[in-house]
Amino acid sequence: MPRGARITMEEKGQMAARSLEPYLPKKGLSEGTVCKGCGIVYRNKRWQIESGASASPSGDVLCPACQRIVGQDPAGVVTLSGPYLSQHREEILNTVRQQETRHREKNPLGRIMEIKEEDGGIVVTTTEDKLAQKIGRELYKSQRGELHYKWSHDQRMVRVEWSR
């Protein structure tokens, strides 16, 4: 940088605070708490899948994913459309399900809530926005087409539209 040069920064608006997951408990849960809906375990301040765990559900506790499913409140909505979809339906749905399986290995709270036929297309709802984004990104990588993301104002939900 030349001598005497000044760097100026201009702030345009305020940084939006990242909204917290509304379904996470305000206070921590007891170590070893088990979700009565899906059986995942709360350990080390995270929900985890424990293979071979013989823990039984802990009262009325539901993990954030199960709460979203019960409340029918998706964090992601993936809309699939276009003539290519009808010709490659099974292949595309397999890609969607594979993304859920891969995502759940890292984060068991990321799940597909529902896959339904709607207006000649397919709508996939998810419990996490990141899972919806991954589904769209993987479809675009493997099948091409057009991909669009739309975040809600409070950034608690994303709509992903893929078409070809």
Residue frames as a rotation matrix with the C-alpha (Angstrom) as fourth column:
MET 1
0.591 0.806 0.000 0.00
0.806 -0.591 0.000 0.00
0.000 0.000 -1.000 0.00
PRO 2
-0.038 -0.623 0.781 1.45
0.503 -0.688 -0.524 3.40
0.863 0.373 0.340 -0.90
ARG 3
-0.687 -0.320 -0.652 2.58
0.727 -0.299 -0.618 5.63
0.003 -0.899 0.438 1.90
GLY 4
-0.905 0.357 -0.231 -0.15
-0.268 -0.901 -0.341 7.93
-0.330 -0.247 0.911 3.15
ALA 5
-0.572 0.745 -0.343 -2.95
-0.242 0.246 0.939 5.90
0.784 0.620 0.040 1.54
ARG 6
-0.692 0.422 0.586 -6.01
-0.647 -0.002 -0.763 5.47
-0.321 -0.907 0.274 3.71
ILE 7
-0.819 0.515 -0.255 -8.47
0.318 0.775 0.546 2.67
0.478 0.366 -0.798 3.78
THR 8
-0.669 0.683 0.294 -12.04
-0.727 -0.518 -0.450 3.68
-0.155 -0.515 0.843 4.42
MET 9
-0.876 0.473 -0.097 -14.89
0.445 0.869 0.216 1.34
0.187 0.146 -0.971 5.05
GLU 10
-0.626 0.751 0.209 -18.50
-0.728 -0.659 0.190 2.23
0.281 -0.033 0.959 4.73
GLU 11
-0.883 0.394 0.255 -21.14
0.182 0.788 -0.588 0.36
-0.432 -0.473 -0.768 6.65
LYS 12
-0.669 0.713 -0.209 -24.30
-0.548 -0.283 0.787 -0.22
0.503 0.641 0.580 4.66
GLY 13
0.457 0.882 -0.117 -27.03
-0.469 0.351 0.811 -1.13
0.756 -0.316 0.574 7.07
GLN 14
0.010 -0.412 0.911 -26.54
-0.981 0.172 0.088 -3.21
-0.193 -0.895 -0.403 10.15
MET 15
-0.773 -0.307 -0.555 -25.45
-0.412 0.909 0.070 -6.79
0.483 0.283 -0.829 10.23
ALA 16
0.332 0.943 0.014 -28.45
-0.700 0.237 0.673 -8.94
0.632 -0.234 0.739 10.91
ALA 17
-0.335 -0.378 0.863 -28.16
-0.881 0.451 -0.145 -11.07
-0.334 -0.809 -0.484 13.99
ARG 18
-0.711 0.058 -0.701 -28.26
-0.338 0.846 0.413 -14.74
0.617 0.530 -0.582 13.15
SER 19
0.220 0.868 0.445 -31.53
-0.919 0.032 0.393 -16.12
0.327 -0.495 0.805 14.33
LEU 20
-0.750 -0.444 0.491 -31.28
-0.618 0.735 -0.279 -19.10
-0.237 -0.513 -0.825 16.63
GLU 21
-0.703 0.501 -0.504 -33.12
0.082 0.761 0.643 -22.32
0.706 0.411 -0.576 15.98
PRO 22
-0.241 0.671 0.702 -36.48
-0.819 -0.528 0.223 -21.69
0.520 -0.521 0.677 17.70
TYR 23
0.708 0.588 -0.391 -36.84
-0.345 0.772 0.534 -25.34
0.616 -0.244 0.749 18.68
LEU 24
-0.288 -0.832 -0.474 -33.59
0.287 0.397 -0.872 -25.61
0.914 -0.387 0.124 20.63
PRO 25
0.507 0.502 -0.701 -34.20
0.800 0.030 0.599 -25.61
0.322 -0.864 -0.386 24.38
LYS 26
0.713 -0.192 0.674 -33.46
-0.233 -0.972 -0.031 -22.34
0.661 -0.135 -0.738 26.17
LYS 27
0.254 -0.654 0.712 -31.58
-0.924 0.055 0.380 -24.22
-0.287 -0.755 -0.590 28.85
GLY 28
-0.567 -0.605 -0.559 -29.52
-0.755 0.653 0.059 -27.34
0.330 0.455 -0.827 28.35
LEU 29
0.621 0.723 -0.302 -31.01
-0.571 0.682 0.457 -30.78
0.537 -0.111 0.836 28.54
SER 30
0.521 -0.405 0.751 -29.81
-0.583 0.474 0.660 -33.53
-0.624 -0.782 0.011 30.82
GLU 31
-0.462 -0.775 -0.431 -26.93
-0.881 0.346 0.322 -35.61
-0.101 0.528 -0.843 29.47
GLY 32
-0.985 0.023 0.170 -28.31
0.041 0.994 0.105 -38.77
-0.166 0.111 -0.980 27.85
THR 33
-0.172 0.969 -0.177 -31.80
-0.412 -0.234 -0.881 -37.37
-0.895 -0.079 0.440 27.16
VAL 34
-0.853 -0.043 0.521 -33.48
0.384 0.626 0.679 -39.45
-0.355 0.779 -0.517 24.46
CYS 35
-0.691 0.631 -0.353 -36.01
-0.722 -0.630 0.288 -38.04
-0.041 0.454 0.890 21.96
LYS 36
-0.356 0.635 0.686 -39.32
-0.152 0.685 -0.713 -39.84
-0.922 -0.357 -0.147 22.34
GLY 37
0.580 0.629 -0.518 -40.04
-0.576 -0.134 -0.806 -39.34
-0.576 0.766 0.285 18.63
CYS 38
0.730 -0.341 -0.592 -36.95
-0.515 0.296 -0.805 -40.71
0.450 0.892 0.041 16.90
GLY 39
0.940 -0.287 -0.185 -34.66
0.341 0.772 0.536 -42.07
-0.011 -0.567 0.824 19.61
ILE 40
0.194 -0.920 0.339 -31.63
0.325 -0.266 -0.908 -39.83
0.926 0.286 0.248 19.05
VAL 41
0.450 -0.138 -0.882 -29.64
0.891 0.132 0.434 -38.95
0.056 -0.982 0.182 22.18
TYR 42
0.805 -0.198 0.559 -28.62
-0.162 -0.980 -0.113 -35.56
0.570 0.001 -0.822 23.59
ARG 43
0.666 -0.679 -0.310 -24.96
0.696 0.416 0.585 -35.85
-0.268 -0.605 0.749 24.56
ASN 44
-0.396 -0.896 -0.203 -22.19
0.792 -0.445 0.418 -33.24
-0.465 0.005 0.885 24.84
LYS 45
-0.248 0.424 -0.871 -24.70
-0.076 -0.905 -0.419 -30.45
-0.966 -0.038 0.257 24.06
ARG 46
-0.606 0.075 -0.792 -25.62
-0.795 -0.104 0.598 -32.06
-0.037 0.992 0.122 20.70
TRP 47
0.544 0.753 0.370 -28.24
-0.613 0.658 -0.437 -34.46
-0.573 0.011 0.820 19.38
GLN 48
-0.478 -0.800 -0.363 -26.51
-0.870 0.373 0.323 -37.64
-0.123 0.470 -0.874 18.19
ILE 49
0.661 0.534 -0.527 -27.34
-0.599 0.798 0.057 -41.00
0.451 0.278 0.848 16.72
GLU 50
-0.265 -0.728 0.632 -25.95
-0.930 0.366 0.031 -43.69
-0.254 -0.580 -0.774 18.95
SER 51
0.076 0.247 -0.966 -25.78
-0.621 0.769 0.148 -47.11
0.780 0.589 0.212 17.40
GLY 52
-0.262 -0.119 -0.958 -26.58
0.378 0.900 -0.216 -49.93
0.888 -0.419 -0.191 19.75
ALA 53
-0.849 -0.009 0.529 -27.84
-0.424 -0.586 -0.690 -47.51
0.316 -0.810 0.494 22.38
SER 54
-0.492 0.692 -0.527 -30.35
0.638 0.699 0.322 -49.11
0.592 -0.178 -0.786 24.67
ALA 55
-0.970 0.142 -0.200 -31.50
0.036 -0.723 -0.690 -45.84
-0.242 -0.676 0.696 26.18
SER 56
-0.249 0.950 0.188 -35.21
0.968 0.242 0.059 -45.39
0.011 0.197 -0.980 26.54
PRO 57
-0.093 0.263 0.960 -37.06
0.407 -0.870 0.277 -42.15
0.909 0.417 -0.026 25.78
SER 58
-0.804 -0.310 -0.507 -36.76
0.589 -0.301 -0.750 -39.54
0.080 -0.902 0.424 28.54
GLY 59
-0.401 0.717 -0.570 -40.27
0.343 -0.460 -0.819 -38.37
-0.849 -0.524 -0.062 29.33
ASP 60
0.603 0.772 0.202 -41.85
0.553 -0.222 -0.803 -35.94
-0.575 0.596 -0.560 26.92
VAL 61
-0.008 -0.697 -0.717 -38.71
-0.254 -0.693 0.675 -34.58
-0.967 0.187 -0.171 25.23
LEU 62
0.780 0.176 0.601 -38.78
0.539 0.297 -0.788 -34.14
-0.317 0.938 0.137 21.45
CYS 63
-0.372 -0.928 -0.017 -35.66
0.716 -0.299 0.631 -33.15
-0.590 0.222 0.776 19.51
PRO 64
-0.383 0.200 -0.902 -35.91
-0.326 -0.943 -0.071 -29.98
-0.864 0.267 0.426 17.36
ALA 65
-0.917 0.035 -0.397 -36.44
-0.379 0.233 0.896 -32.04
0.124 0.972 -0.200 14.18
CYS 66
-0.664 0.713 -0.228 -39.35
0.716 0.693 0.081 -33.98
0.216 -0.109 -0.970 15.67
GLN 67
-0.294 0.546 -0.785 -40.84
0.437 -0.654 -0.618 -30.70
-0.850 -0.525 -0.046 16.98
ARG 68
-0.642 0.022 -0.766 -40.72
-0.589 -0.654 0.475 -29.26
-0.491 0.756 0.433 13.45
ILE 69
-0.919 0.300 -0.257 -42.35
0.027 0.696 0.717 -32.41
0.394 0.652 -0.648 12.04
VAL 70
-0.467 0.771 -0.433 -45.13
0.864 0.293 -0.411 -32.38
-0.190 -0.565 -0.803 14.65
GLY 71
-0.109 0.389 -0.915 -45.69
0.227 -0.886 -0.404 -28.64
-0.968 -0.252 0.008 14.16
GLN 72
0.392 0.190 0.900 -45.51
0.890 0.170 -0.423 -28.96
-0.233 0.967 -0.102 10.35
ASP 73
0.890 -0.193 -0.413 -42.98
-0.163 -0.981 0.106 -26.09
-0.425 -0.027 -0.905 10.34
PRO 74
0.643 -0.673 0.366 -40.31
0.766 0.552 -0.330 -26.83
0.020 0.493 0.870 7.70
ALA 75
0.304 -0.659 -0.688 -36.98
0.072 -0.704 0.706 -24.99
-0.950 -0.264 -0.167 7.63
GLY 76
-0.731 -0.538 -0.421 -36.55
-0.396 -0.168 0.903 -25.83
-0.556 0.826 -0.090 3.95
VAL 77
0.454 0.839 0.301 -38.88
-0.039 0.357 -0.933 -26.33
-0.890 0.412 0.195 1.00
VAL 78
-0.718 -0.688 -0.105 -37.45
-0.217 0.078 0.973 -27.78
-0.662 0.721 -0.205 -2.21
THR 79
0.471 0.877 -0.096 -39.65
-0.301 0.057 -0.952 -27.51
-0.829 0.477 0.291 -5.30
LEU 80
-0.681 -0.648 0.342 -38.74
0.038 0.434 0.900 -29.72
-0.732 0.626 -0.271 -8.27
SER 81
0.451 0.883 -0.134 -40.36
-0.076 -0.112 -0.991 -29.05
-0.889 0.457 0.017 -11.64
GLY 82
-0.164 -0.427 -0.889 -40.02
-0.886 -0.333 0.323 -29.30
-0.434 0.841 -0.324 -15.40
PRO 83
0.690 0.484 -0.538 -40.50
-0.704 0.621 -0.344 -31.91
0.168 0.616 0.769 -18.13
TYR 84
-0.203 -0.862 -0.464 -37.14
-0.526 0.496 -0.691 -33.54
0.826 0.104 -0.554 -17.33
LEU 85
-0.548 0.034 0.836 -38.45
-0.824 0.149 -0.546 -34.36
-0.143 -0.988 -0.053 -13.84
SER 86
0.485 0.835 0.260 -41.19
-0.755 0.550 -0.357 -36.69
-0.441 -0.023 0.897 -15.10
GLN 87
0.680 -0.282 -0.677 -38.70
-0.439 0.584 -0.683 -38.57
0.588 0.762 0.273 -17.32
HIS 88
-0.265 -0.892 -0.366 -36.11
0.016 0.376 -0.927 -39.03
0.964 -0.252 -0.086 -14.53
ARG 89
0.467 0.629 0.621 -38.37
-0.559 -0.334 0.759 -39.06
0.685 -0.702 0.195 -11.47
GLU 90
0.957 -0.051 -0.285 -36.92
0.224 0.753 0.618 -42.12
0.183 -0.656 0.732 -9.69
GLU 91
0.087 -0.994 0.060 -33.31
0.823 0.038 -0.567 -41.08
0.562 0.098 0.821 -10.28
ILE 92
-0.262 -0.113 0.958 -34.02
-0.159 -0.975 -0.158 -37.60
0.952 -0.194 0.238 -8.91
LEU 93
0.703 0.578 0.414 -35.87
-0.518 0.016 0.855 -38.94
0.488 -0.816 0.311 -5.85
ASN 94
0.714 -0.540 -0.446 -32.97
0.637 0.765 0.094 -41.33
0.290 -0.352 0.890 -5.18
THR 95
-0.296 -0.830 0.474 -30.60
0.501 -0.557 -0.663 -38.33
0.814 0.041 0.580 -5.20
VAL 96
0.118 0.443 0.889 -32.88
-0.546 -0.719 0.430 -36.51
0.830 -0.536 0.157 -2.74
ARG 97
0.952 0.306 -0.026 -32.97
-0.162 0.572 0.804 -39.49
0.261 -0.761 0.594 -0.36
GLN 98
0.375 -0.894 -0.245 -29.20
0.796 0.446 -0.408 -40.04
0.474 -0.042 0.879 -0.63
GLN 99
-0.294 -0.463 0.836 -28.58
0.013 -0.877 -0.481 -36.43
0.956 -0.130 0.264 0.38
GLU 100
0.556 0.546 0.626 -30.73
-0.645 -0.192 0.740 -36.91
0.524 -0.815 0.246 3.47
THR 101
0.914 -0.225 -0.337 -28.83
0.340 0.877 0.339 -40.08
0.219 -0.425 0.878 4.40
ARG 102
-0.016 -0.988 0.153 -25.44
0.725 -0.116 -0.678 -38.39
0.688 0.100 0.719 4.00
HIS 103
-0.163 0.017 0.987 -26.56
-0.313 -0.949 -0.035 -35.29
0.936 -0.314 0.160 5.88
ARG 104
0.786 0.576 0.225 -27.98
-0.407 0.210 0.889 -37.30
0.465 -0.790 0.399 8.81
GLU 105
0.479 -0.699 -0.531 -24.60
0.705 0.667 -0.241 -38.97
0.523 -0.259 0.812 9.37
LYS 106
-0.610 -0.737 0.291 -23.23
0.468 -0.632 -0.618 -35.56
0.639 -0.241 0.730 10.34
ASN 107
-0.889 0.372 0.266 -26.37
-0.457 -0.699 -0.550 -34.00
-0.018 -0.611 0.792 11.76
PRO 108
-0.820 0.572 -0.019 -29.31
0.571 0.820 0.028 -36.19
0.031 0.012 -0.999 12.80
LEU 109
-0.284 0.750 -0.598 -31.58
0.260 -0.540 -0.800 -33.13
-0.923 -0.383 -0.042 13.00
GLY 110
-0.493 0.074 -0.867 -31.55
-0.766 -0.510 0.392 -32.72
-0.413 0.857 0.307 9.21
ARG 111
-0.649 0.353 0.674 -34.43
0.331 0.929 -0.168 -34.80
-0.685 0.115 -0.719 7.87
ILE 112
-0.846 0.532 0.021 -36.94
-0.135 -0.251 0.959 -34.92
0.516 0.808 0.284 5.09
MET 113
-0.671 0.691 0.270 -40.36
-0.458 -0.099 -0.883 -34.21
-0.584 -0.716 0.383 6.54
GLU 114
0.302 0.845 0.441 -42.41
0.122 0.424 -0.897 -35.02
-0.946 0.324 0.025 3.46
ILE 115
-0.911 -0.383 -0.151 -42.14
-0.118 -0.109 0.987 -35.67
-0.394 0.917 0.054 -0.27
LYS 116
-0.036 0.970 0.239 -45.35
0.364 0.235 -0.901 -34.96
-0.931 0.054 -0.362 -2.16
GLU 117
-0.590 0.006 0.807 -46.56
0.805 -0.065 0.589 -34.55
0.057 0.998 0.033 -5.71
GLU 118
0.075 0.616 -0.784 -47.91
0.488 -0.708 -0.511 -31.07
-0.870 -0.344 -0.353 -6.35
ASP 119
0.648 0.315 -0.693 -48.97
-0.336 -0.699 -0.631 -29.33
-0.684 0.642 -0.347 -9.60
GLY 120
0.962 -0.242 -0.127 -47.00
-0.012 0.428 -0.904 -31.72
0.273 0.871 0.408 -11.81
GLY 121
0.047 -0.981 0.190 -43.88
-0.510 -0.187 -0.840 -31.29
0.859 -0.058 -0.509 -9.68
ILE 122
0.295 -0.046 -0.954 -42.49
0.691 0.700 0.180 -32.58
0.660 -0.713 0.238 -6.41
VAL 123
0.370 -0.156 0.916 -42.23
-0.546 -0.834 0.078 -30.66
0.752 -0.529 -0.394 -3.14
VAL 124
0.102 -0.461 -0.882 -39.77
0.661 0.694 -0.286 -31.83
0.743 -0.554 0.375 -0.49
THR 125
0.676 0.085 0.732 -39.93
-0.416 -0.775 0.475 -30.27
0.608 -0.626 -0.488 2.98
THR 126
-0.012 -0.800 -0.600 -36.97
0.462 0.528 -0.713 -30.52
0.887 -0.285 0.363 5.37
THR 127
0.757 0.256 -0.601 -36.28
0.646 -0.162 0.746 -29.88
0.094 -0.953 -0.288 9.04
GLU 128
0.115 -0.789 -0.603 -33.11
0.462 -0.495 0.736 -27.92
-0.879 -0.363 0.308 8.23
ASP 129
0.799 0.145 -0.584 -32.35
-0.344 -0.686 -0.641 -25.20
-0.494 0.713 -0.498 5.71
LYS 130
-0.171 -0.964 -0.205 -28.89
-0.831 0.029 0.556 -26.63
-0.530 0.265 -0.806 5.02
LEU 131
-0.463 0.081 0.883 -30.36
0.240 0.970 0.037 -29.97
-0.853 0.229 -0.468 3.95
ALA 132
0.653 0.750 0.107 -32.69
0.364 -0.187 -0.912 -28.21
-0.664 0.634 -0.395 1.49
GLN 133
0.558 -0.532 -0.637 -29.72
-0.725 -0.686 -0.061 -26.30
-0.405 0.495 -0.769 0.06
LYS 134
-0.495 -0.791 0.360 -27.67
-0.529 0.603 0.597 -29.51
-0.689 0.105 -0.717 -0.27
ILE 135
0.003 0.584 0.812 -30.51
0.493 0.705 -0.509 -31.27
-0.870 0.402 -0.286 -2.09
GLY 136
0.892 0.368 -0.264 -30.78
0.006 -0.593 -0.805 -28.41
-0.452 0.716 -0.531 -4.59
ARG 137
0.250 -0.895 -0.369 -27.01
-0.864 -0.378 0.332 -28.16
-0.436 0.236 -0.868 -5.06
GLU 138
-0.521 -0.450 0.725 -26.63
-0.185 0.889 0.420 -31.92
-0.833 0.085 -0.546 -5.64
LEU 139
0.381 0.719 0.581 -29.50
0.544 0.334 -0.770 -31.99
-0.748 0.609 -0.264 -8.17
TYR 140
0.857 -0.111 -0.503 -27.90
-0.393 -0.772 -0.499 -29.10
-0.333 0.626 -0.705 -10.02
LYS 141
-0.137 -0.990 0.029 -24.49
-0.806 0.128 0.578 -30.82
-0.576 0.056 -0.815 -10.01
SER 142
-0.614 -0.141 0.777 -25.81
0.056 0.974 0.221 -34.17
-0.787 0.179 -0.590 -11.21
GLN 143
-0.020 0.751 0.661 -28.73
0.858 0.352 -0.374 -33.14
-0.513 0.559 -0.651 -13.45
ARG 144
-0.896 -0.311 0.316 -28.00
0.420 -0.825 0.379 -29.49
0.143 0.472 0.870 -14.37
GLY 145
0.126 0.988 0.083 -31.08
0.916 -0.148 0.372 -27.32
0.380 0.029 -0.925 -14.91
GLU 146
-0.153 -0.086 0.984 -31.88
-0.115 -0.988 -0.104 -24.10
0.982 -0.129 0.141 -13.05
LEU 147
-0.069 0.034 -0.997 -31.45
0.921 0.387 -0.051 -23.58
0.384 -0.922 -0.058 -9.32
HIS 148
-0.161 0.084 0.983 -32.74
-0.140 -0.988 0.062 -20.69
0.977 -0.128 0.171 -7.23
TYR 149
-0.477 -0.006 -0.879 -32.63
0.840 0.290 -0.458 -20.02
0.258 -0.957 -0.133 -3.47
LYS 150
-0.049 0.484 0.874 -34.98
-0.113 -0.872 0.477 -17.69
0.992 -0.075 0.098 -1.59
TRP 151
-0.728 -0.240 -0.643 -34.42
0.589 0.261 -0.765 -17.03
0.351 -0.935 -0.048 2.11
SER 152
0.451 0.886 -0.106 -37.15
0.785 -0.337 0.520 -15.72
0.425 -0.318 -0.848 4.37
HIS 153
0.523 -0.201 0.828 -36.66
-0.183 -0.976 -0.120 -12.30
0.832 -0.089 -0.547 5.93
ASP 154
0.674 -0.243 0.697 -35.68
-0.731 -0.085 0.677 -13.70
-0.106 -0.966 -0.235 9.32
GLN 155
-0.122 -0.779 -0.615 -33.52
-0.853 0.400 -0.337 -16.37
0.508 0.483 -0.713 7.59
ARG 156
-0.309 0.082 0.948 -35.21
-0.694 0.662 -0.283 -19.23
-0.650 -0.745 -0.147 9.44
MET 157
0.368 0.505 0.781 -36.39
0.220 0.769 -0.601 -20.82
-0.903 0.393 0.172 6.21
VAL 158
-0.608 -0.541 -0.581 -35.13
-0.495 -0.314 0.810 -21.31
-0.621 0.780 -0.077 2.67
ARG 159
0.653 0.721 0.234 -37.05
-0.151 0.426 -0.892 -22.11
-0.742 0.546 0.387 -0.49
VAL 160
-0.562 -0.827 -0.019 -35.07
-0.301 0.183 0.936 -23.95
-0.771 0.532 -0.352 -3.13
GLU 161
0.636 0.761 -0.129 -36.42
-0.360 0.145 -0.922 -24.19
-0.683 0.632 0.366 -6.66
TRP 162
-0.619 -0.771 0.149 -34.89
-0.246 0.371 0.896 -26.62
-0.746 0.518 -0.419 -9.16
SER 163
0.589 0.807 0.041 -36.25
-0.216 0.206 -0.954 -27.08
-0.779 0.553 0.296 -12.66
ARG 164
-0.671 -0.700 -0.242 -35.23
-0.436 0.109 0.894 -28.62
-0.600 0.705 -0.378 -15.91
